[in-house]
Amino acid sequence: MRLSRFSRASLCAMTVLTLVFLYLPLMVVARLSFNPQKSVSWPGWSGYTTSWWGKAWEADGPREALLNSCKVAFASMLIALVLGSLAAFAMTRFSFFGKTSVSFLLVLPIALPGIVTGIALQNTFSRTIDLGLFSFKVGFGFHSLIIAHATFCVVVAYNNVVARLRRSSPNLLEASADLGAHGSQTFRYVTFPLVRSALVAGGILAFALSFDEIVVTTFTAGSGFETLPVWIYSNFSRPNNVPLVNVMATFVMLVSIPLAWLAQRLSDGGDES
């Protein structure tokens, strides 16, 4: 259907307004990170300075929080890729009783509100689990955050891999077997190249999702372990630290936006490889 000139102009104007509404606040935060003043008012800035960036790097708080976020996100990403990929292969290659229910349970963590997931995990980690022969308590800290973040990061990896496998022909596996390839050769030369870009895209999205998470982190981190989103939230109300918060928020944007673009490109262009 061909649109009229007025319709095209209206659609273009609405698109521009939507993009401005979404990205103008991000641009304001980025500009404030170079503001010589500590003010966060807009447009109450004058001049440029990079001193806040140097102070943010020298300060122990944001640097340690950034390192903690990277560690948790990387570990959660690895667990999510392994479990999500195995689940995707099982759901696409096999038929079994309760398959629909298992598929629903796999994607449920991403649909639940973060506060519900956080409270449920906090109650689980704080209790002593009795398995008869032995009992244990998960507790809180670095390990609890990895477990908590992996619960919803698995969904991202699973969705990417299962979508790619469903678009690929199952006859490729049969053809590989007919040509004499055993299971490991089929995976190496047929299956893995098909899902490689989906794995990378899922890993990127899982890393970004874990890196930015704050609600579940608040309930499962415990005391003494702080990630970058938690540090930003707790220091935004402190006037002396507001410039450092702007710097760290801008840094997160500079890292997250290219990663999101790359993940989208890999997901869209995977069928062309």
C-alpha positions as CSV (number, residue, x, y, z in Angstrom):
1,M,0.0,0.0,0.0
2,R,1.4,3.3,-1.0
3,L,1.2,6.1,1.6
4,S,0.3,9.7,0.8
5,R,2.8,12.5,1.2
6,F,1.1,13.6,4.4
7,S,1.1,10.1,5.8
8,R,4.8,9.7,5.1
9,A,5.6,13.1,6.7
10,S,3.5,12.3,9.8
11,L,5.1,8.9,10.1
12,C,8.6,10.4,9.8
13,A,7.8,13.1,12.3
14,M,6.5,10.6,14.9
15,T,9.6,8.4,14.4
16,V,11.9,11.4,15.0
17,L,9.9,12.5,18.1
18,T,10.1,9.0,19.5
19,L,13.8,8.7,19.0
20,V,14.3,12.1,20.6
21,F,12.2,11.1,23.5
22,L,14.2,7.9,24.0
23,Y,17.7,9.2,23.4
24,L,17.8,12.8,24.5
25,P,18.0,12.0,28.2
26,L,21.0,9.7,27.4
27,M,22.7,12.6,25.5
28,V,22.0,14.9,28.5
29,V,23.7,12.5,30.9
30,A,26.7,12.1,28.5
31,R,27.0,15.9,28.3
32,L,26.8,16.3,32.1
33,S,29.8,13.9,32.5
34,F,31.9,16.7,30.8
35,N,30.4,19.5,32.8
36,P,32.8,21.5,35.0
37,Q,30.1,22.1,37.5
38,K,28.5,19.5,39.8
39,S,25.0,20.6,38.8
40,V,22.7,18.2,37.1
41,S,20.3,20.9,35.9
42,W,19.6,21.2,32.2
43,P,20.8,23.1,30.3
44,G,22.8,24.6,33.2
45,W,26.2,23.7,31.9
46,S,29.1,25.7,30.7
47,G,32.4,24.5,29.2
48,Y,34.0,21.1,29.0
49,T,36.2,19.1,31.2
50,T,37.5,15.6,31.4
51,S,38.6,15.8,35.0
52,W,35.5,13.8,36.2
53,W,36.5,10.9,34.0
54,G,40.0,10.8,35.6
55,K,38.5,11.0,39.1
56,A,36.0,8.2,38.4
57,W,38.9,6.0,37.3
58,E,41.0,6.8,40.3
59,A,38.1,6.4,42.8
60,D,37.9,2.9,44.4
61,G,34.1,2.7,44.6
62,P,33.1,2.9,40.9
63,R,36.1,1.0,39.7
64,E,35.5,-1.9,42.1
65,A,31.8,-1.9,41.3
66,L,32.6,-2.0,37.6
67,L,34.9,-4.9,38.1
68,N,32.3,-6.8,40.2
69,S,29.7,-6.2,37.5
70,C,32.0,-7.6,34.8
71,K,32.9,-10.7,36.8
72,V,29.3,-11.5,37.6
73,A,28.1,-10.8,34.1
74,F,30.8,-12.9,32.5
75,A,30.2,-15.9,34.8
76,S,26.4,-15.6,34.4
77,M,26.9,-15.5,30.6
78,L,28.9,-18.7,30.5
79,I,26.4,-20.6,32.6
80,A,23.5,-19.2,30.6
81,L,25.2,-20.2,27.3
82,V,25.8,-23.8,28.5
83,L,22.4,-24.4,30.0
84,G,20.5,-22.4,27.5
85,S,22.1,-24.2,24.5
86,L,21.6,-27.6,26.0
87,A,18.0,-26.8,26.7
88,A,17.5,-25.5,23.1
89,F,19.0,-28.6,21.6
90,A,16.8,-30.8,23.8
91,M,13.6,-28.9,22.9
92,T,14.2,-28.9,19.2
93,R,15.6,-32.4,18.6
94,F,13.5,-34.5,20.9
95,S,9.8,-35.0,21.7
96,F,8.9,-36.0,25.3
97,F,6.0,-35.8,27.8
98,G,5.7,-32.3,29.3
99,K,7.7,-30.6,26.6
100,T,5.4,-27.6,26.4
101,S,5.5,-27.2,30.2
102,V,9.3,-27.3,30.2
103,S,9.4,-24.7,27.5
104,F,7.1,-22.5,29.5
105,L,9.2,-22.9,32.7
106,L,12.4,-22.0,30.7
107,V,11.1,-18.6,29.6
108,L,9.2,-17.8,32.8
109,P,12.0,-16.1,34.7
110,I,12.3,-13.3,32.1
111,A,8.5,-12.7,32.3
112,L,8.3,-12.5,36.1
113,P,8.8,-9.0,37.7
114,G,12.3,-8.6,39.0
115,I,11.1,-8.0,42.5
116,V,9.3,-11.3,42.6
117,T,12.4,-13.2,41.4
118,G,14.5,-11.3,43.8
119,I,12.3,-12.0,46.9
120,A,12.0,-15.7,45.9
121,L,15.8,-16.1,45.5
122,Q,16.5,-14.2,48.7
123,N,14.3,-16.6,50.6
124,T,15.9,-19.6,49.0
125,F,19.5,-18.4,49.6
126,S,18.8,-17.5,53.3
127,R,17.4,-20.9,54.2
128,T,19.2,-24.1,55.0
129,I,18.4,-26.7,52.4
130,D,18.1,-30.2,53.8
131,L,18.7,-33.0,51.3
132,G,18.6,-35.8,53.8
133,L,22.2,-37.0,53.6
134,F,23.5,-33.5,53.9
135,S,22.3,-29.9,54.2
136,F,23.7,-26.6,52.9
137,K,23.0,-22.9,52.8
138,V,23.8,-20.8,49.7
139,G,24.2,-17.5,51.5
140,F,24.9,-14.2,49.8
141,G,27.8,-12.7,47.9
142,F,29.5,-13.2,44.6
143,H,28.3,-16.8,44.1
144,S,24.6,-15.9,44.9
145,L,24.6,-13.1,42.3
146,I,25.9,-15.5,39.6
147,I,23.2,-18.0,40.4
148,A,20.5,-15.3,40.5
149,H,21.6,-13.6,37.2
150,A,22.0,-16.9,35.5
151,T,18.3,-17.8,36.2
152,F,17.1,-15.1,33.8
153,C,20.2,-14.9,31.4
154,V,19.5,-18.6,30.5
155,V,16.3,-17.4,28.8
156,V,18.2,-15.1,26.5
157,A,20.6,-17.7,25.4
158,Y,17.9,-20.3,25.0
159,N,15.6,-18.1,22.9
160,N,18.5,-17.2,20.5
161,V,19.7,-20.8,20.0
162,V,16.2,-22.3,19.8
163,A,15.1,-19.7,17.2
164,R,18.1,-20.5,15.0
165,L,17.6,-24.3,15.3
166,R,14.0,-24.0,14.3
167,R,14.9,-22.1,11.2
168,S,17.5,-24.7,10.2
169,S,16.6,-27.9,8.4
170,P,16.7,-31.1,10.4
171,N,17.6,-32.9,7.2
172,L,21.1,-31.6,7.5
173,L,21.8,-33.9,10.4
174,E,20.5,-36.8,8.5
175,A,22.5,-35.9,5.5
176,S,25.6,-35.7,7.7
177,A,25.0,-39.1,9.1
178,D,24.4,-40.6,5.7
179,L,27.8,-39.3,4.6
180,G,29.4,-41.2,7.5
181,A,29.9,-38.4,10.0
182,H,29.6,-39.3,13.7
183,G,28.0,-37.2,16.3
184,S,31.0,-35.0,17.2
185,Q,31.8,-34.4,13.5
186,T,28.2,-33.4,12.8
187,F,28.3,-30.9,15.7
188,R,31.6,-29.5,14.7
189,Y,31.0,-29.1,10.9
190,V,27.2,-28.7,10.7
191,T,25.4,-27.8,13.9
192,F,27.9,-25.4,15.5
193,P,28.4,-23.2,12.4
194,L,24.6,-22.9,12.2
195,V,24.2,-21.7,15.8
196,R,27.6,-19.9,16.2
197,S,26.2,-16.4,15.6
198,A,23.2,-17.1,17.7
199,L,25.5,-18.2,20.6
200,V,27.5,-15.0,20.3
201,A,24.4,-12.8,20.1
202,G,22.9,-14.6,23.1
203,G,26.1,-14.3,25.1
204,I,26.3,-10.5,24.4
205,L,22.6,-10.0,25.4
206,A,23.1,-12.2,28.5
207,F,26.2,-10.2,29.5
208,A,24.4,-6.9,29.0
209,L,21.3,-8.1,30.9
210,S,23.3,-9.2,33.8
211,F,25.5,-6.1,33.8
212,D,22.5,-3.7,34.0
213,E,20.5,-5.7,36.5
214,I,19.7,-3.9,39.8
215,V,16.4,-5.2,41.2
216,V,17.4,-8.9,41.6
217,T,20.9,-7.8,42.6
218,T,19.6,-5.7,45.5
219,F,17.9,-8.8,47.0
220,T,20.6,-11.3,46.4
221,A,24.0,-9.5,46.7
222,G,24.1,-9.2,50.5
223,S,26.2,-6.7,52.3
224,G,29.7,-5.8,51.2
225,F,29.3,-6.7,47.5
226,E,28.3,-3.9,45.2
227,T,27.8,-3.9,41.4
228,L,27.9,-0.8,39.2
229,P,24.1,-0.3,38.9
230,V,23.8,-0.6,42.7
231,W,26.7,1.9,43.1
232,I,25.1,4.4,40.7
233,Y,21.7,4.1,42.4
234,S,23.1,4.6,45.9
235,N,25.4,7.5,45.0
236,F,23.0,9.5,42.8
237,S,21.5,11.2,45.9
238,R,25.0,12.3,47.1
239,P,25.8,15.7,45.5
240,N,29.6,15.2,45.6
241,N,29.3,11.9,43.7
242,V,26.8,13.0,41.0
243,P,29.5,13.9,38.4
244,L,31.1,10.4,38.9
245,V,27.7,8.8,38.5
246,N,27.3,10.7,35.2
247,V,30.7,9.4,34.0
248,M,29.9,5.8,34.9
249,A,26.5,6.0,33.3
250,T,28.0,7.4,30.1
251,F,30.6,4.6,30.2
252,V,27.9,2.0,30.4
253,M,26.2,3.6,27.4
254,L,29.4,3.6,25.4
255,V,29.8,-0.1,26.0
256,S,26.2,-1.3,25.9
257,I,25.0,0.4,22.8
258,P,27.6,-1.1,20.4
259,L,27.1,-4.5,22.1
260,A,23.4,-4.3,21.5
261,W,23.9,-3.3,17.9
262,L,26.3,-6.2,17.4
263,A,23.9,-8.7,18.9
264,Q,21.1,-7.5,16.6
265,R,23.3,-7.8,13.6
266,L,24.4,-11.3,14.5
267,S,20.8,-12.3,15.1
268,D,19.5,-10.8,11.9
269,G,22.3,-12.0,9.7
270,G,22.8,-15.5,11.0
271,D,20.8,-17.1,8.2
272,E,23.1,-15.6,5.6
273,S,26.2,-17.4,6.8
